[in-house]
C-alpha cells in the first residue's frame, strides 16, 4: 500500500529521487518498507489548520478499500523513533471517507487527517510524520512518512 495522491508509488519515488537525490529513508517495521515509499513532506505555519488528504492505492494505482481497517494512526514526532508530539486516530482527527467517486466506484482509498489550529499552535521546526494502517486481518502497513515543517 502507498500514499500517492492518485499516482503509482514507483512514479512518485522516481520524481522524489530527481528532486532530492540525498533524501534519507526511514526503515519501518511494517509489511511495506518505508524505503519503498517516496516521502510525503509538507510545510505550514504554526497555529493554522491543515487537512491532509490521503489516497491509499495498490501498485497499479487502484484505491484500496480501507473502510474495514481496524485502525489508522497518524503521528508527529521530532524524529522517526522519537516520542509522539501529536497523534490522530479514526474518530479523533482521522476520517475514512465512504463517498462515491466521479466514475461511480466507491472511493475507498481516501483518508483525511485534520490538523486543527490548536494542534499546531505550539509546533516549531522540523518533525517526522507517518501513518500506520492496520487492516481487518491485523496486517500493519505504514502507508506514508515524511517531514513536516512548521515555520512562519
C-alpha positions in Angstrom: 0.0 0.0 0.0 1.1 3.5 -0.6 0.0 7.1 -0.2 0.3 8.6 -3.7 -2.5 11.0 -4.3 -3.6 9.2 -7.4 -0.1 8.3 -8.7 1.7 5.0 -8.7 4.2 4.6 -5.9 7.1 4.0 -8.3 6.5 7.2 -10.3 6.2 9.2 -7.0 9.5 7.7 -5.8 11.2 8.5 -9.2 10.1 12.1 -9.0 11.3 12.4 -5.4 14.7 11.0 -6.4 15.1 13.5 -9.2 14.2 16.4 -6.9 16.1 15.3 -3.8 18.8 12.7 -4.5 20.2 13.0 -1.0 17.0 12.1 0.8 17.3 9.6 3.6 14.7 6.9 4.1 13.5 5.6 7.4 13.2 1.8 7.6 10.0 0.8 9.3 8.8 -2.4 10.8 5.8 -2.9 8.6 4.7 -5.0 5.6 5.8 -2.3 3.2 9.3 -0.9 3.9 9.5 2.8 4.3 12.3 2.8 1.8 9.8 1.8 -0.9 7.8 5.0 -0.3 8.5 8.5 -1.5 8.5 10.8 1.5 5.3 13.0 1.7 6.5 16.3 3.1 4.6 19.4 4.0 5.1 22.9 5.4 2.7 25.0 7.3 2.6 27.9 9.7 2.1 27.1 13.4 -1.5 27.8 14.6 -3.0 27.2 11.2 -5.4 24.4 10.2 -4.5 21.8 7.5 -6.3 18.9 6.0 -4.1 16.1 4.8 -6.0 14.2 2.0 -4.6 10.7 1.6 -5.4 8.2 -1.1 -4.2 4.6 -0.4 -3.5 2.7 -3.6 -2.0 -0.6 -4.7 0.9 -0.9 -7.1 -1.3 -0.3 -10.1 -2.7 3.0 -8.6 -6.1 1.4 -7.8 -7.6 2.7 -4.5 -7.6 0.1 -1.7 -10.8 -0.5 0.4 -9.7 0.9 3.8 -13.3 1.2 5.2 -12.9 -2.1 7.2 -9.5 -1.2 8.6 -9.3 -1.8 12.3 -7.0 1.2 12.9 -5.5 4.2 11.2 -3.0 6.2 13.3 -1.1 9.3 12.1 1.7 10.6 14.3 4.1 13.5 14.5 7.4 13.3 16.4 10.8 15.1 16.3 12.3 12.0 14.7 11.2 8.7 13.3 11.8 6.9 16.6 11.0 9.9 18.8 8.2 10.4 21.3 4.9 11.4 19.7 4.1 15.1 19.9 0.7 14.7 18.2 -1.4 11.6 17.3 -4.5 11.4 15.3 -6.8 8.3 15.1 -10.1 7.4 13.5 -12.7 9.4 15.3 -10.1 11.8 16.6 -8.9 13.7 13.6 -8.7 10.8 11.1 -11.7 10.2 8.8 -12.1 7.3 6.3 -14.3 8.6 3.5 -17.1 6.4 2.2 -18.1 8.6 -0.7 -18.7 7.7 -4.3 -16.0 8.6 -6.9 -16.9 10.5 -10.1 -16.8 7.3 -12.1 -19.4 5.8 -9.8 -17.0 3.5 -8.0 -16.5 3.6 -4.3 -13.6 5.9 -3.3 -12.5 3.5 -0.6 -8.8 4.6 -0.6 -9.4 8.1 0.9 -8.4 9.0 4.4 -8.4 12.6 5.7 -6.2 13.8 8.6 -7.4 17.0 10.1 -4.9 19.2 11.9 -6.6 22.0 13.9 -5.0 25.3 14.8 -4.8 24.2 18.5 -2.9 21.1 17.4 -0.2 23.1 15.6 0.0 26.3 17.7 3.0 25.2 19.8 4.9 23.5 17.0 8.1 25.0 15.6 10.7 23.5 13.3 11.0 20.1 11.5 9.2 17.0 12.6 8.8 13.4 11.3 5.3 12.2 10.5 3.9 8.8 9.4 0.7 6.9 9.2 0.1 3.3 10.2 -2.9 1.3 8.9 -3.9 -1.9 10.5 -6.3 -3.8 8.3 -9.1 -6.2 9.3 -6.6 -9.2 9.0 -4.4 -7.4 11.6 -1.7 -6.6 8.9 0.3 -3.5 9.8 1.4 -1.2 6.9 3.0 2.2 7.1 1.2 4.0 4.2 3.4 7.1 4.2 6.0 9.1 6.0 7.8 12.4 5.6 8.9 15.6 7.1 6.5 18.3 8.5 7.9 21.8 8.8 6.2 24.3 11.0 7.5 27.8 10.2 6.2 31.3 9.8 
